[in-house]
Structures are given as structure tokens and as C-alpha cells.
Amino acid sequence: MYSTKFSALYRLNQSINHVRRSFFSQTYINGQWVSSQSGETFKVYNPANGHEIGSVPDCNIQDAEKAVQAAHDAFHHKWSMKTGKERSIVMKKFYDLIVKNKDQLGKILTTEMLFSEHF
């Protein structure tokens, strides 16, 4: 049982590391991880210990406009066309995914907020 637990924790950490690499190297726009338009990044440091965490995309106004346009299009061309029942089904699936992945999401959010998991 210990090896199964260790294996599951290892896979979880591998998955989190993949998300961290994506999170720190690209930005999420229109359902895809993409590089910033400038291709530039800046370093991010853990305020608790001063260690470098990684580099994040240095997004500019064009990146923001792409993200806003993608959100606008998704709402006006997809979401707003769904019935209330269809929307509730999507939201229930979203809720189920959050509950199912709450531990992993907690680790990702902790990393995103740049706080140590162990205060």
C-alpha cells in the first residue's frame, strides 16, 4: 500500500510540475497555452525566502486584448446560445472537476499566489 500511495503522490507531483512549467512559461488565452506576443519574460521570486521560482510571460496590451476578445467570443458565440439547462450541466461538471481535483488545485493556487505551502 505504501508504494501505491507513493506512486500516486509521485504522479500528482509530476502533474503539478507540468502545470507549473506551463504556468511559468506561457499564458492561457483562448483555450491554449501561448507565449506572450513579445516573447519576453521576467523572473518571479518567493517572497518568503527570496528564492527564484521561475520566469513568467511579460504580457502586453496586445496579449490582454487577445484574451478579452477570446472571452467575448466564447460568451457571445457559445455560452449565450446554450439553454439554462445546458449551462447548469456544464457548471455541474465544472464543480465536480473542482471537487475531484481540490488538492491539486490547492497546490497550484498556492504556487500561483507565491506562498509557501508550509507556513
Jmol script that loads the backbone (N, CA, C; Angstrom):
load data "model"
ATOM      1  N   MET A   1       0.816  -1.190   0.000  1.00  0.00           N
ATOM      2  CA  MET A   1       0.000   0.000   0.000  1.00  0.00           C
ATOM      3  C   MET A   1       0.863   1.257   0.000  1.00  0.00           C
ATOM      4  N   TYR A   2       1.969   1.227   0.713  1.00  0.00           N
ATOM      5  CA  TYR A   2       2.837   2.394   0.754  1.00  0.00           C
ATOM      6  C   TYR A   2       3.339   2.756  -0.639  1.00  0.00           C
ATOM      7  N   SER A   3       3.738   1.729  -1.409  1.00  0.00           N
ATOM      8  CA  SER A   3       4.261   2.015  -2.744  1.00  0.00           C
ATOM      9  C   SER A   3       3.172   2.596  -3.644  1.00  0.00           C
ATOM     10  N   THR A   4       1.926   2.149  -3.468  1.00  0.00           N
ATOM     11  CA  THR A   4       0.825   2.703  -4.250  1.00  0.00           C
ATOM     12  C   THR A   4       0.599   4.160  -3.872  1.00  0.00           C
ATOM     13  N   LYS A   5       0.632   4.433  -2.572  1.00  0.00           N
ATOM     14  CA  LYS A   5       0.459   5.804  -2.109  1.00  0.00           C
ATOM     15  C   LYS A   5       1.602   6.667  -2.620  1.00  0.00           C
ATOM     16  N   PHE A   6       2.829   6.166  -2.533  1.00  0.00           N
ATOM     17  CA  PHE A   6       3.985   6.912  -3.010  1.00  0.00           C
ATOM     18  C   PHE A   6       3.863   7.163  -4.505  1.00  0.00           C
ATOM     19  N   SER A   7       3.432   6.143  -5.240  1.00  0.00           N
ATOM     20  CA  SER A   7       3.276   6.264  -6.686  1.00  0.00           C
ATOM     21  C   SER A   7       2.236   7.326  -7.031  1.00  0.00           C
ATOM     22  N   ALA A   8       1.127   7.341  -6.311  1.00  0.00           N
ATOM     23  CA  ALA A   8       0.086   8.337  -6.556  1.00  0.00           C
ATOM     24  C   ALA A   8       0.601   9.734  -6.244  1.00  0.00           C
ATOM     25  N   LEU A   9       1.329   9.882  -5.147  1.00  0.00           N
ATOM     26  CA  LEU A   9       1.898  11.186  -4.804  1.00  0.00           C
ATOM     27  C   LEU A   9       2.918  11.627  -5.844  1.00  0.00           C
ATOM     28  N   TYR A  10       3.713  10.680  -6.322  1.00  0.00           N
ATOM     29  CA  TYR A  10       4.700  10.992  -7.349  1.00  0.00           C
ATOM     30  C   TYR A  10       4.001  11.499  -8.613  1.00  0.00           C
ATOM     31  N   ARG A  11       2.943  10.790  -9.039  1.00  0.00           N
ATOM     32  CA  ARG A  11       2.212  11.203 -10.241  1.00  0.00           C
ATOM     33  C   ARG A  11       1.568  12.573 -10.034  1.00  0.00           C
ATOM     34  N   LEU A  12       1.042  12.814  -8.851  1.00  0.00           N
ATOM     35  CA  LEU A  12       0.448  14.105  -8.551  1.00  0.00           C
ATOM     36  C   LEU A  12       1.493  15.201  -8.652  1.00  0.00           C
ATOM     37  N   ASN A  13       2.655  14.970  -8.060  1.00  0.00           N
ATOM     38  CA  ASN A  13       3.720  15.966  -8.131  1.00  0.00           C
ATOM     39  C   ASN A  13       4.183  16.193  -9.561  1.00  0.00           C
ATOM     40  N   GLN A  14       4.266  15.119 -10.353  1.00  0.00           N
ATOM     41  CA  GLN A  14       4.653  15.259 -11.759  1.00  0.00           C
ATOM     42  C   GLN A  14       3.630  16.117 -12.499  1.00  0.00           C
ATOM     43  N   SER A  15       2.359  15.875 -12.223  1.00  0.00           N
ATOM     44  CA  SER A  15       1.298  16.639 -12.866  1.00  0.00           C
ATOM     45  C   SER A  15       1.368  18.107 -12.464  1.00  0.00           C
ATOM     46  N   ILE A  16       1.575  18.352 -11.187  1.00  0.00           N
ATOM     47  CA  ILE A  16       1.693  19.729 -10.701  1.00  0.00           C
ATOM     48  C   ILE A  16       2.898  20.406 -11.331  1.00  0.00           C
ATOM     49  N   ASN A  17       4.007  19.689 -11.429  1.00  0.00           N
ATOM     50  CA  ASN A  17       5.200  20.266 -12.047  1.00  0.00           C
ATOM     51  C   ASN A  17       4.944  20.629 -13.502  1.00  0.00           C
ATOM     52  N   HIS A  18       4.171  19.797 -14.217  1.00  0.00           N
ATOM     53  CA  HIS A  18       3.833  20.104 -15.606  1.00  0.00           C
ATOM     54  C   HIS A  18       3.028  21.406 -15.670  1.00  0.00           C
ATOM     55  N   VAL A  19       2.043  21.538 -14.786  1.00  0.00           N
ATOM     56  CA  VAL A  19       1.233  22.755 -14.764  1.00  0.00           C
ATOM     57  C   VAL A  19       2.099  23.949 -14.404  1.00  0.00           C
ATOM     58  N   ARG A  20       2.990  23.779 -13.443  1.00  0.00           N
ATOM     59  CA  ARG A  20       3.880  24.876 -13.069  1.00  0.00           C
ATOM     60  C   ARG A  20       4.732  25.315 -14.248  1.00  0.00           C
ATOM     61  N   ARG A  21       5.277  24.349 -15.003  1.00  0.00           N
ATOM     62  CA  ARG A  21       6.099  24.703 -16.166  1.00  0.00           C
ATOM     63  C   ARG A  21       5.259  25.474 -17.179  1.00  0.00           C
ATOM     64  N   SER A  22       4.042  25.017 -17.433  1.00  0.00           N
ATOM     65  CA  SER A  22       3.167  25.717 -18.373  1.00  0.00           C
ATOM     66  C   SER A  22       2.813  27.090 -17.836  1.00  0.00           C
ATOM     67  N   PHE A  23       2.469  27.133 -16.553  1.00  0.00           N
ATOM     68  CA  PHE A  23       2.073  28.390 -15.926  1.00  0.00           C
ATOM     69  C   PHE A  23       3.195  29.410 -15.983  1.00  0.00           C
ATOM     70  N   PHE A  24       4.415  28.961 -15.761  1.00  0.00           N
ATOM     71  CA  PHE A  24       5.523  29.894 -15.703  1.00  0.00           C
ATOM     72  C   PHE A  24       6.118  30.227 -17.062  1.00  0.00           C
ATOM     73  N   SER A  25       5.846  29.448 -18.090  1.00  0.00           N
ATOM     74  CA  SER A  25       6.478  29.734 -19.367  1.00  0.00           C
ATOM     75  C   SER A  25       5.517  30.340 -20.391  1.00  0.00           C
ATOM     76  N   GLN A  26       4.224  30.165 -20.181  1.00  0.00           N
ATOM     77  CA  GLN A  26       3.262  30.671 -21.151  1.00  0.00           C
ATOM     78  C   GLN A  26       2.035  31.225 -20.443  1.00  0.00           C
ATOM     79  N   THR A  27       1.184  31.870 -21.225  1.00  0.00           N
ATOM     80  CA  THR A  27      -0.065  32.408 -20.709  1.00  0.00           C
ATOM     81  C   THR A  27      -1.227  31.685 -21.391  1.00  0.00           C
ATOM     82  N   TYR A  28      -2.359  31.612 -20.723  1.00  0.00           N
ATOM     83  CA  TYR A  28      -3.501  30.839 -21.225  1.00  0.00           C
ATOM     84  C   TYR A  28      -4.504  31.783 -21.875  1.00  0.00           C
ATOM     85  N   ILE A  29      -4.616  31.704 -23.209  1.00  0.00           N
ATOM     86  CA  ILE A  29      -5.538  32.557 -23.952  1.00  0.00           C
ATOM     87  C   ILE A  29      -6.295  31.695 -24.950  1.00  0.00           C
ATOM     88  N   ASN A  30      -7.608  31.842 -24.958  1.00  0.00           N
ATOM     89  CA  ASN A  30      -8.466  31.167 -25.930  1.00  0.00           C
ATOM     90  C   ASN A  30      -8.294  29.648 -25.910  1.00  0.00           C
ATOM     91  N   GLY A  31      -8.160  29.094 -24.708  1.00  0.00           N
ATOM     92  CA  GLY A  31      -8.079  27.644 -24.563  1.00  0.00           C
ATOM     93  C   GLY A  31      -6.736  27.039 -24.896  1.00  0.00           C
ATOM     94  N   GLN A  32      -5.706  27.865 -25.014  1.00  0.00           N
ATOM     95  CA  GLN A  32      -4.379  27.355 -25.355  1.00  0.00           C
ATOM     96  C   GLN A  32      -3.309  28.060 -24.532  1.00  0.00           C
ATOM     97  N   TRP A  33      -2.230  27.308 -24.238  1.00  0.00           N
ATOM     98  CA  TRP A  33      -1.049  27.914 -23.626  1.00  0.00           C
ATOM     99  C   TRP A  33      -0.234  28.537 -24.754  1.00  0.00           C
ATOM    100  N   VAL A  34       0.007  29.845 -24.685  1.00  0.00           N
ATOM    101  CA  VAL A  34       0.742  30.552 -25.735  1.00  0.00           C
ATOM    102  C   VAL A  34       1.806  31.447 -25.112  1.00  0.00           C
ATOM    103  N   SER A  35       2.841  31.718 -25.886  1.00  0.00           N
ATOM    104  CA  SER A  35       3.869  32.655 -25.436  1.00  0.00           C
ATOM    105  C   SER A  35       3.320  34.067 -25.554  1.00  0.00           C
ATOM    106  N   SER A  36       3.877  34.972 -24.775  1.00  0.00           N
ATOM    107  CA  SER A  36       3.461  36.367 -24.891  1.00  0.00           C
ATOM    108  C   SER A  36       3.883  36.885 -26.260  1.00  0.00           C
ATOM    109  N   GLN A  37       3.202  37.911 -26.727  1.00  0.00           N
ATOM    110  CA  GLN A  37       3.499  38.460 -28.047  1.00  0.00           C
ATOM    111  C   GLN A  37       4.952  38.919 -28.141  1.00  0.00           C
ATOM    112  N   SER A  38       5.462  39.486 -27.072  1.00  0.00           N
ATOM    113  CA  SER A  38       6.846  39.972 -27.083  1.00  0.00           C
ATOM    114  C   SER A  38       7.848  38.832 -26.968  1.00  0.00           C
ATOM    115  N   GLY A  39       7.395  37.709 -26.426  1.00  0.00           N
ATOM    116  CA  GLY A  39       8.309  36.596 -26.193  1.00  0.00           C
ATOM    117  C   GLY A  39       9.197  36.805 -24.979  1.00  0.00           C
ATOM    118  N   GLU A  40       9.032  37.933 -24.311  1.00  0.00           N
ATOM    119  CA  GLU A  40       9.865  38.246 -23.146  1.00  0.00           C
ATOM    120  C   GLU A  40       9.232  37.704 -21.869  1.00  0.00           C
ATOM    121  N   THR A  41      10.073  37.493 -20.873  1.00  0.00           N
ATOM    122  CA  THR A  41       9.628  37.018 -19.565  1.00  0.00           C
ATOM    123  C   THR A  41      10.294  37.857 -18.484  1.00  0.00           C
ATOM    124  N   PHE A  42       9.822  37.694 -17.264  1.00  0.00           N
ATOM    125  CA  PHE A  42      10.519  38.292 -16.123  1.00  0.00           C
ATOM    126  C   PHE A  42      10.538  37.290 -14.982  1.00  0.00           C
ATOM    127  N   LYS A  43      11.539  37.424 -14.120  1.00  0.00           N
ATOM    128  CA  LYS A  43      11.723  36.478 -13.024  1.00  0.00           C
ATOM    129  C   LYS A  43      10.754  36.776 -11.884  1.00  0.00           C
ATOM    130  N   VAL A  44      10.336  35.697 -11.223  1.00  0.00           N
ATOM    131  CA  VAL A  44       9.440  35.797 -10.071  1.00  0.00           C
ATOM    132  C   VAL A  44      10.138  35.139  -8.889  1.00  0.00           C
ATOM    133  N   TYR A  45      10.051  35.789  -7.733  1.00  0.00           N
ATOM    134  CA  TYR A  45      10.724  35.300  -6.534  1.00  0.00           C
ATOM    135  C   TYR A  45       9.710  34.986  -5.442  1.00  0.00           C
ATOM    136  N   ASN A  46      10.014  33.966  -4.647  1.00  0.00           N
ATOM    137  CA  ASN A  46       9.200  33.620  -3.494  1.00  0.00           C
ATOM    138  C   ASN A  46       9.472  34.672  -2.418  1.00  0.00           C
ATOM    139  N   PRO A  47       8.461  35.445  -2.023  1.00  0.00           N
ATOM    140  CA  PRO A  47       8.698  36.497  -1.040  1.00  0.00           C
ATOM    141  C   PRO A  47       9.055  35.963   0.346  1.00  0.00           C
ATOM    142  N   ALA A  48       8.715  34.707   0.606  1.00  0.00           N
ATOM    143  CA  ALA A  48       9.000  34.129   1.919  1.00  0.00           C
ATOM    144  C   ALA A  48      10.477  33.831   2.103  1.00  0.00           C
ATOM    145  N   ASN A  49      11.163  33.463   0.993  1.00  0.00           N
ATOM    146  CA  ASN A  49      12.568  33.084   1.154  1.00  0.00           C
ATOM    147  C   ASN A  49      13.503  33.727   0.130  1.00  0.00           C
ATOM    148  N   GLY A  50      12.956  34.488  -0.814  1.00  0.00           N
ATOM    149  CA  GLY A  50      13.784  35.172  -1.796  1.00  0.00           C
ATOM    150  C   GLY A  50      14.296  34.296  -2.926  1.00  0.00           C
ATOM    151  N   HIS A  51      13.936  33.009  -2.924  1.00  0.00           N
ATOM    152  CA  HIS A  51      14.402  32.119  -3.989  1.00  0.00           C
ATOM    153  C   HIS A  51      13.628  32.373  -5.277  1.00  0.00           C
ATOM    154  N   GLU A  52      14.340  32.263  -6.385  1.00  0.00           N
ATOM    155  CA  GLU A  52      13.688  32.410  -7.680  1.00  0.00           C
ATOM    156  C   GLU A  52      12.764  31.216  -7.914  1.00  0.00           C
ATOM    157  N   ILE A  53      11.528  31.502  -8.284  1.00  0.00           N
ATOM    158  CA  ILE A  53      10.557  30.454  -8.568  1.00  0.00           C
ATOM    159  C   ILE A  53      10.598  30.097 -10.048  1.00  0.00           C
ATOM    160  N   GLY A  54      10.727  31.095 -10.879  1.00  0.00           N
ATOM    161  CA  GLY A  54      10.744  30.863 -12.317  1.00  0.00           C
ATOM    162  C   GLY A  54      10.568  32.167 -13.056  1.00  0.00           C
ATOM    163  N   SER A  55      10.284  32.048 -14.326  1.00  0.00           N
ATOM    164  CA  SER A  55      10.028  33.211 -15.166  1.00  0.00           C
ATOM    165  C   SER A  55       8.610  33.116 -15.702  1.00  0.00           C
ATOM    166  N   VAL A  56       7.967  34.247 -15.816  1.00  0.00           N
ATOM    167  CA  VAL A  56       6.602  34.288 -16.338  1.00  0.00           C
ATOM    168  C   VAL A  56       6.561  35.190 -17.563  1.00  0.00           C
ATOM    169  N   PRO A  57       5.569  34.992 -18.434  1.00  0.00           N
ATOM    170  CA  PRO A  57       5.468  35.813 -19.634  1.00  0.00           C
ATOM    171  C   PRO A  57       5.251  37.282 -19.289  1.00  0.00           C
ATOM    172  N   ASP A  58       5.920  38.140 -20.005  1.00  0.00           N
ATOM    173  CA  ASP A  58       5.745  39.579 -19.841  1.00  0.00           C
ATOM    174  C   ASP A  58       4.706  40.030 -20.863  1.00  0.00           C
ATOM    175  N   CYS A  59       3.442  39.864 -20.499  1.00  0.00           N
ATOM    176  CA  CYS A  59       2.349  40.155 -21.428  1.00  0.00           C
ATOM    177  C   CYS A  59       2.173  41.659 -21.600  1.00  0.00           C
ATOM    178  N   ASN A  60       1.697  42.027 -22.773  1.00  0.00           N
ATOM    179  CA  ASN A  60       1.487  43.439 -23.068  1.00  0.00           C
ATOM    180  C   ASN A  60       0.020  43.675 -23.431  1.00  0.00           C
ATOM    181  N   ILE A  61      -0.278  44.862 -23.903  1.00  0.00           N
ATOM    182  CA  ILE A  61      -1.664  45.225 -24.204  1.00  0.00           C
ATOM    183  C   ILE A  61      -2.260  44.326 -25.289  1.00  0.00           C
ATOM    184  N   GLN A  62      -1.441  43.926 -26.270  1.00  0.00           N
ATOM    185  CA  GLN A  62      -1.950  43.051 -27.327  1.00  0.00           C
ATOM    186  C   GLN A  62      -2.361  41.686 -26.759  1.00  0.00           C
ATOM    187  N   ASP A  63      -1.579  41.171 -25.815  1.00  0.00           N
ATOM    188  CA  ASP A  63      -1.939  39.904 -25.170  1.00  0.00           C
ATOM    189  C   ASP A  63      -3.258  40.052 -24.413  1.00  0.00           C
ATOM    190  N   ALA A  64      -3.409  41.159 -23.702  1.00  0.00           N
ATOM    191  CA  ALA A  64      -4.644  41.406 -22.949  1.00  0.00           C
ATOM    192  C   ALA A  64      -5.834  41.529 -23.895  1.00  0.00           C
ATOM    193  N   GLU A  65      -5.639  42.226 -25.011  1.00  0.00           N
ATOM    194  CA  GLU A  65      -6.728  42.378 -25.976  1.00  0.00           C
ATOM    195  C   GLU A  65      -7.135  41.031 -26.572  1.00  0.00           C
ATOM    196  N   LYS A  66      -6.163  40.161 -26.847  1.00  0.00           N
ATOM    197  CA  LYS A  66      -6.474  38.814 -27.351  1.00  0.00           C
ATOM    198  C   LYS A  66      -7.305  38.039 -26.331  1.00  0.00           C
ATOM    199  N   ALA A  67      -6.914  38.132 -25.062  1.00  0.00           N
ATOM    200  CA  ALA A  67      -7.627  37.410 -24.007  1.00  0.00           C
ATOM    201  C   ALA A  67      -9.054  37.935 -23.857  1.00  0.00           C
ATOM    202  N   VAL A  68      -9.214  39.251 -23.889  1.00  0.00           N
ATOM    203  CA  VAL A  68     -10.544  39.846 -23.763  1.00  0.00           C
ATOM    204  C   VAL A  68     -11.407  39.456 -24.960  1.00  0.00           C
ATOM    205  N   GLN A  69     -10.837  39.498 -26.156  1.00  0.00           N
ATOM    206  CA  GLN A  69     -11.589  39.124 -27.360  1.00  0.00           C
ATOM    207  C   GLN A  69     -12.010  37.658 -27.310  1.00  0.00           C
ATOM    208  N   ALA A  70     -11.110  36.792 -26.864  1.00  0.00           N
ATOM    209  CA  ALA A  70     -11.432  35.361 -26.757  1.00  0.00           C
ATOM    210  C   ALA A  70     -12.571  35.140 -25.767  1.00  0.00           C
ATOM    211  N   ALA A  71     -12.534  35.844 -24.637  1.00  0.00           N
ATOM    212  CA  ALA A  71     -13.603  35.715 -23.641  1.00  0.00           C
ATOM    213  C   ALA A  71     -14.925  36.241 -24.207  1.00  0.00           C
ATOM    214  N   HIS A  72     -14.864  37.354 -24.896  1.00  0.00           N
ATOM    215  CA  HIS A  72     -16.057  37.938 -25.517  1.00  0.00           C
ATOM    216  C   HIS A  72     -16.662  36.966 -26.525  1.00  0.00           C
ATOM    217  N   ASP A  73     -15.818  36.421 -27.401  1.00  0.00           N
ATOM    218  CA  ASP A  73     -16.298  35.485 -28.420  1.00  0.00           C
ATOM    219  C   ASP A  73     -16.890  34.223 -27.795  1.00  0.00           C
ATOM    220  N   ALA A  74     -16.228  33.712 -26.773  1.00  0.00           N
ATOM    221  CA  ALA A  74     -16.722  32.499 -26.114  1.00  0.00           C
ATOM    222  C   ALA A  74     -18.103  32.745 -25.513  1.00  0.00           C
ATOM    223  N   PHE A  75     -18.289  33.915 -24.922  1.00  0.00           N
ATOM    224  CA  PHE A  75     -19.588  34.205 -24.316  1.00  0.00           C
ATOM    225  C   PHE A  75     -20.661  34.407 -25.378  1.00  0.00           C
ATOM    226  N   HIS A  76     -20.379  35.262 -26.347  1.00  0.00           N
ATOM    227  CA  HIS A  76     -21.411  35.639 -27.310  1.00  0.00           C
ATOM    228  C   HIS A  76     -21.676  34.597 -28.391  1.00  0.00           C
ATOM    229  N   HIS A  77     -20.727  33.714 -28.648  1.00  0.00           N
ATOM    230  CA  HIS A  77     -20.931  32.748 -29.724  1.00  0.00           C
ATOM    231  C   HIS A  77     -21.159  31.330 -29.221  1.00  0.00           C
ATOM    232  N   LYS A  78     -20.901  31.076 -27.963  1.00  0.00           N
ATOM    233  CA  LYS A  78     -21.064  29.711 -27.456  1.00  0.00           C
ATOM    234  C   LYS A  78     -21.964  29.691 -26.227  1.00  0.00           C
ATOM    235  N   TRP A  79     -21.502  30.320 -25.160  1.00  0.00           N
ATOM    236  CA  TRP A  79     -22.189  30.234 -23.876  1.00  0.00           C
ATOM    237  C   TRP A  79     -23.594  30.837 -23.933  1.00  0.00           C
ATOM    238  N   SER A  80     -23.733  31.995 -24.539  1.00  0.00           N
ATOM    239  CA  SER A  80     -25.042  32.655 -24.544  1.00  0.00           C
ATOM    240  C   SER A  80     -26.064  31.911 -25.400  1.00  0.00           C
ATOM    241  N   MET A  81     -25.599  31.018 -26.261  1.00  0.00           N
ATOM    242  CA  MET A  81     -26.504  30.241 -27.105  1.00  0.00           C
ATOM    243  C   MET A  81     -27.031  28.985 -26.395  1.00  0.00           C
ATOM    244  N   LYS A  82     -26.455  28.651 -25.261  1.00  0.00           N
ATOM    245  CA  LYS A  82     -26.885  27.459 -24.521  1.00  0.00           C
ATOM    246  C   LYS A  82     -28.138  27.780 -23.700  1.00  0.00           C
ATOM    247  N   THR A  83     -28.969  26.762 -23.526  1.00  0.00           N
ATOM    248  CA  THR A  83     -30.149  26.920 -22.674  1.00  0.00           C
ATOM    249  C   THR A  83     -29.707  26.917 -21.208  1.00  0.00           C
ATOM    250  N   GLY A  84     -30.608  27.309 -20.340  1.00  0.00           N
ATOM    251  CA  GLY A  84     -30.309  27.277 -18.912  1.00  0.00           C
ATOM    252  C   GLY A  84     -29.942  25.878 -18.444  1.00  0.00           C
ATOM    253  N   LYS A  85     -30.645  24.887 -18.960  1.00  0.00           N
ATOM    254  CA  LYS A  85     -30.356  23.503 -18.577  1.00  0.00           C
ATOM    255  C   LYS A  85     -28.961  23.097 -19.045  1.00  0.00           C
ATOM    256  N   GLU A  86     -28.600  23.449 -20.282  1.00  0.00           N
ATOM    257  CA  GLU A  86     -27.262  23.121 -20.795  1.00  0.00           C
ATOM    258  C   GLU A  86     -26.175  23.801 -19.959  1.00  0.00           C
ATOM    259  N   ARG A  87     -26.423  25.046 -19.590  1.00  0.00           N
ATOM    260  CA  ARG A  87     -25.446  25.766 -18.757  1.00  0.00           C
ATOM    261  C   ARG A  87     -25.295  25.095 -17.399  1.00  0.00           C
ATOM    262  N   SER A  88     -26.417  24.674 -16.823  1.00  0.00           N
ATOM    263  CA  SER A  88     -26.341  24.039 -15.500  1.00  0.00           C
ATOM    264  C   SER A  88     -25.568  22.728 -15.567  1.00  0.00           C
ATOM    265  N   ILE A  89     -25.695  21.990 -16.661  1.00  0.00           N
ATOM    266  CA  ILE A  89     -24.939  20.742 -16.828  1.00  0.00           C
ATOM    267  C   ILE A  89     -23.442  21.044 -16.886  1.00  0.00           C
ATOM    268  N   VAL A  90     -23.067  22.064 -17.647  1.00  0.00           N
ATOM    269  CA  VAL A  90     -21.653  22.453 -17.742  1.00  0.00           C
ATOM    270  C   VAL A  90     -21.130  22.883 -16.376  1.00  0.00           C
ATOM    271  N   MET A  91     -21.897  23.701 -15.669  1.00  0.00           N
ATOM    272  CA  MET A  91     -21.450  24.192 -14.362  1.00  0.00           C
ATOM    273  C   MET A  91     -21.332  23.054 -13.351  1.00  0.00           C
ATOM    274  N   LYS A  92     -22.230  22.074 -13.419  1.00  0.00           N
ATOM    275  CA  LYS A  92     -22.149  20.916 -12.521  1.00  0.00           C
ATOM    276  C   LYS A  92     -20.890  20.115 -12.812  1.00  0.00           C
ATOM    277  N   LYS A  93     -20.551  19.919 -14.084  1.00  0.00           N
ATOM    278  CA  LYS A  93     -19.314  19.211 -14.444  1.00  0.00           C
ATOM    279  C   LYS A  93     -18.098  19.982 -13.936  1.00  0.00           C
ATOM    280  N   PHE A  94     -18.149  21.297 -14.075  1.00  0.00           N
ATOM    281  CA  PHE A  94     -17.060  22.142 -13.593  1.00  0.00           C
ATOM    282  C   PHE A  94     -16.900  21.991 -12.081  1.00  0.00           C
ATOM    283  N   TYR A  95     -18.007  22.031 -11.364  1.00  0.00           N
ATOM    284  CA  TYR A  95     -17.992  21.839  -9.918  1.00  0.00           C
ATOM    285  C   TYR A  95     -17.397  20.480  -9.555  1.00  0.00           C
ATOM    286  N   ASP A  96     -17.846  19.429 -10.246  1.00  0.00           N
ATOM    287  CA  ASP A  96     -17.336  18.079  -9.973  1.00  0.00           C
ATOM    288  C   ASP A  96     -15.828  17.999 -10.191  1.00  0.00           C
ATOM    289  N   LEU A  97     -15.330  18.648 -11.240  1.00  0.00           N
ATOM    290  CA  LEU A  97     -13.884  18.651 -11.502  1.00  0.00           C
ATOM    291  C   LEU A  97     -13.123  19.385 -10.400  1.00  0.00           C
ATOM    292  N   ILE A  98     -13.685  20.483  -9.921  1.00  0.00           N
ATOM    293  CA  ILE A  98     -13.034  21.220  -8.833  1.00  0.00           C
ATOM    294  C   ILE A  98     -12.947  20.350  -7.588  1.00  0.00           C
ATOM    295  N   VAL A  99     -14.044  19.717  -7.224  1.00  0.00           N
ATOM    296  CA  VAL A  99     -14.061  18.860  -6.033  1.00  0.00           C
ATOM    297  C   VAL A  99     -13.092  17.694  -6.206  1.00  0.00           C
ATOM    298  N   LYS A 100     -13.117  17.068  -7.365  1.00  0.00           N
ATOM    299  CA  LYS A 100     -12.246  15.918  -7.628  1.00  0.00           C
ATOM    300  C   LYS A 100     -10.766  16.296  -7.547  1.00  0.00           C
ATOM    301  N   ASN A 101     -10.424  17.498  -7.955  1.00  0.00           N
ATOM    302  CA  ASN A 101      -9.025  17.917  -8.042  1.00  0.00           C
ATOM    303  C   ASN A 101      -8.662  18.988  -7.019  1.00  0.00           C
ATOM    304  N   LYS A 102      -9.402  19.054  -5.916  1.00  0.00           N
ATOM    305  CA  LYS A 102      -9.207  20.145  -4.958  1.00  0.00           C
ATOM    306  C   LYS A 102      -7.796  20.194  -4.378  1.00  0.00           C
ATOM    307  N   ASP A 103      -7.190  19.043  -4.102  1.00  0.00           N
ATOM    308  CA  ASP A 103      -5.837  19.059  -3.542  1.00  0.00           C
ATOM    309  C   ASP A 103      -4.835  19.608  -4.546  1.00  0.00           C
ATOM    310  N   GLN A 104      -4.938  19.139  -5.782  1.00  0.00           N
ATOM    311  CA  GLN A 104      -4.026  19.615  -6.821  1.00  0.00           C
ATOM    312  C   GLN A 104      -4.261  21.102  -7.094  1.00  0.00           C
ATOM    313  N   LEU A 105      -5.512  21.513  -7.146  1.00  0.00           N
ATOM    314  CA  LEU A 105      -5.816  22.921  -7.360  1.00  0.00           C
ATOM    315  C   LEU A 105      -5.278  23.780  -6.222  1.00  0.00           C
ATOM    316  N   GLY A 106      -5.359  23.264  -5.004  1.00  0.00           N
ATOM    317  CA  GLY A 106      -4.805  23.995  -3.864  1.00  0.00           C
ATOM    318  C   GLY A 106      -3.315  24.224  -4.012  1.00  0.00           C
ATOM    319  N   LYS A 107      -2.599  23.200  -4.471  1.00  0.00           N
ATOM    320  CA  LYS A 107      -1.157  23.350  -4.680  1.00  0.00           C
ATOM    321  C   LYS A 107      -0.865  24.358  -5.790  1.00  0.00           C
ATOM    322  N   ILE A 108      -1.643  24.295  -6.863  1.00  0.00           N
ATOM    323  CA  ILE A 108      -1.437  25.226  -7.973  1.00  0.00           C
ATOM    324  C   ILE A 108      -1.720  26.653  -7.522  1.00  0.00           C
ATOM    325  N   LEU A 109      -2.820  26.857  -6.815  1.00  0.00           N
ATOM    326  CA  LEU A 109      -3.154  28.200  -6.344  1.00  0.00           C
ATOM    327  C   LEU A 109      -2.123  28.717  -5.355  1.00  0.00           C
ATOM    328  N   THR A 110      -1.608  27.820  -4.529  1.00  0.00           N
ATOM    329  CA  THR A 110      -0.561  28.212  -3.589  1.00  0.00           C
ATOM    330  C   THR A 110       0.661  28.695  -4.355  1.00  0.00           C
ATOM    331  N   THR A 111       1.042  27.960  -5.378  1.00  0.00           N
ATOM    332  CA  THR A 111       2.177  28.362  -6.206  1.00  0.00           C
ATOM    333  C   THR A 111       1.880  29.672  -6.914  1.00  0.00           C
ATOM    334  N   GLU A 112       0.674  29.787  -7.444  1.00  0.00           N
ATOM    335  CA  GLU A 112       0.291  30.991  -8.174  1.00  0.00           C
ATOM    336  C   GLU A 112       0.373  32.229  -7.291  1.00  0.00           C
ATOM    337  N   MET A 113      -0.026  32.089  -6.038  1.00  0.00           N
ATOM    338  CA  MET A 113       0.000  33.233  -5.125  1.00  0.00           C
ATOM    339  C   MET A 113       1.379  33.457  -4.527  1.00  0.00           C
ATOM    340  N   LEU A 114       2.309  32.566  -4.873  1.00  0.00           N
ATOM    341  CA  LEU A 114       3.702  32.689  -4.459  1.00  0.00           C
ATOM    342  C   LEU A 114       3.900  32.572  -2.957  1.00  0.00           C
ATOM    343  N   PHE A 115       3.093  31.758  -2.327  1.00  0.00           N
ATOM    344  CA  PHE A 115       3.269  31.492  -0.910  1.00  0.00           C
ATOM    345  C   PHE A 115       3.787  30.081  -0.726  1.00  0.00           C
ATOM    346  N   SER A 116       4.488  29.855   0.359  1.00  0.00           N
ATOM    347  CA  SER A 116       4.939  28.509   0.688  1.00  0.00           C
ATOM    348  C   SER A 116       3.738  27.677   1.112  1.00  0.00           C
ATOM    349  N   GLU A 117       3.746  26.385   0.777  1.00  0.00           N
ATOM    350  CA  GLU A 117       2.662  25.500   1.193  1.00  0.00           C
ATOM    351  C   GLU A 117       2.698  25.268   2.697  1.00  0.00           C
ATOM    352  N   HIS A 118       3.859  25.413   3.292  1.00  0.00           N
ATOM    353  CA  HIS A 118       4.019  25.184   4.727  1.00  0.00           C
ATOM    354  C   HIS A 118       4.427  26.502   5.370  1.00  0.00           C
ATOM    355  N   PHE A 119       3.501  27.155   6.033  1.00  0.00           N
ATOM    356  CA  PHE A 119       3.759  28.473   6.613  1.00  0.00           C
ATOM    357  C   PHE A 119       4.672  28.387   7.795  1.00  0.00           C
TER     358      PHE A 119
END
end "model"
wireframe off; spacefill off
backbone 0.3
color backbone group
